[in-house]
Amino acid sequence: MLVAMLYTSLVYAATDEFVAHIVDIDLESAEVTLLAKDINHVEYRLAYDVRIRLANGQKGAVANLRKGNQITAVGDPDIQVLYVIQVLN
């Protein structure tokens, strides 16, 4: 039982969901700078297979992200990587 618990904790990364604003975005390096209640201008890398959903419900791409967008993001704050982005505006 202990081995199974250890294995599952190593396989699954810790993820948090939070609301933020995009302060800056660099398409070449796939990095976004976010501003939120608990984070102040923190840079996050976008996962290689990041899933982006636009405000109209359609699938989006990194090129659809803009400065000032309010987003809901799911990511790992320890390694500063985003896996899912939902654009709210």
C-alpha positions as CSV (number, residue, x, y, z in Angstrom):
1,M,0.0,0.0,0.0
2,L,2.8,2.4,0.9
3,V,4.6,1.7,-2.4
4,A,1.4,2.4,-4.4
5,M,0.9,5.7,-2.6
6,L,4.5,6.7,-3.2
7,Y,4.2,5.8,-6.9
8,T,1.0,7.8,-7.4
9,S,2.5,10.9,-5.8
10,L,5.5,10.7,-8.1
11,V,3.5,10.2,-11.3
12,Y,0.9,13.0,-10.9
13,A,2.1,16.6,-10.7
14,A,0.5,19.0,-8.3
15,T,-1.9,21.2,-10.1
16,D,-3.8,24.3,-9.1
17,E,-6.6,26.2,-10.8
18,F,-6.6,30.0,-10.5
19,V,-7.9,33.1,-12.2
20,A,-5.3,35.6,-13.6
21,H,-4.7,38.4,-16.1
22,I,-2.1,38.0,-18.8
23,V,0.4,40.9,-18.3
24,D,2.8,39.9,-21.1
25,I,3.2,37.0,-23.5
26,D,6.2,35.8,-25.5
27,L,5.2,33.5,-28.3
28,E,8.7,32.5,-29.2
29,S,9.6,31.2,-25.8
30,A,6.0,30.1,-25.0
31,E,6.0,32.0,-21.7
32,V,3.3,34.2,-20.2
33,T,3.5,36.6,-17.3
34,L,0.5,36.5,-15.1
35,L,-1.0,38.8,-12.4
36,A,-3.4,37.4,-9.9
37,K,-4.4,37.7,-6.3
38,D,-1.8,35.4,-5.0
39,I,0.8,35.8,-7.7
40,N,2.4,39.1,-8.8
41,H,4.0,39.2,-12.3
42,V,5.1,35.5,-12.3
43,E,6.3,33.9,-15.5
44,Y,4.8,30.6,-16.5
45,R,5.9,28.3,-19.3
46,L,3.2,26.8,-21.5
47,A,3.2,23.0,-21.6
48,Y,4.0,21.5,-25.0
49,D,0.4,20.2,-25.3
50,V,-1.3,23.1,-23.5
51,R,-5.1,23.1,-24.1
52,I,-6.6,26.5,-24.8
53,R,-10.3,27.2,-24.8
54,L,-11.5,30.6,-26.0
55,A,-14.4,32.7,-24.5
56,N,-16.7,31.6,-27.3
57,G,-16.1,27.9,-26.5
58,Q,-13.9,27.1,-29.5
59,K,-10.5,25.5,-29.2
60,G,-7.7,28.1,-29.3
61,A,-4.0,28.4,-29.9
62,V,-1.2,30.2,-28.2
63,A,-1.5,32.9,-30.9
64,N,-5.0,33.7,-29.6
65,L,-3.7,34.8,-26.2
66,R,-3.5,38.6,-25.8
67,K,-2.2,41.0,-23.1
68,G,-5.0,41.9,-20.8
69,N,-6.9,38.6,-21.2
70,Q,-8.5,37.3,-18.1
71,I,-8.0,33.6,-17.9
72,T,-8.6,30.6,-15.7
73,A,-5.5,28.4,-15.7
74,V,-4.6,25.0,-14.5
75,G,-0.9,24.6,-13.8
76,D,1.8,23.5,-11.5
77,P,3.0,26.4,-9.4
78,D,6.1,24.6,-8.2
79,I,7.6,24.3,-11.7
80,Q,5.6,27.2,-13.2
81,V,4.0,25.4,-16.1
82,L,0.4,25.8,-17.4
83,Y,-1.5,22.9,-18.8
84,V,-5.0,24.3,-19.5
85,I,-6.1,27.9,-20.2
86,Q,-9.7,29.1,-20.4
87,V,-9.9,32.6,-21.8
88,L,-12.7,34.5,-20.1
89,N,-12.8,37.7,-22.2
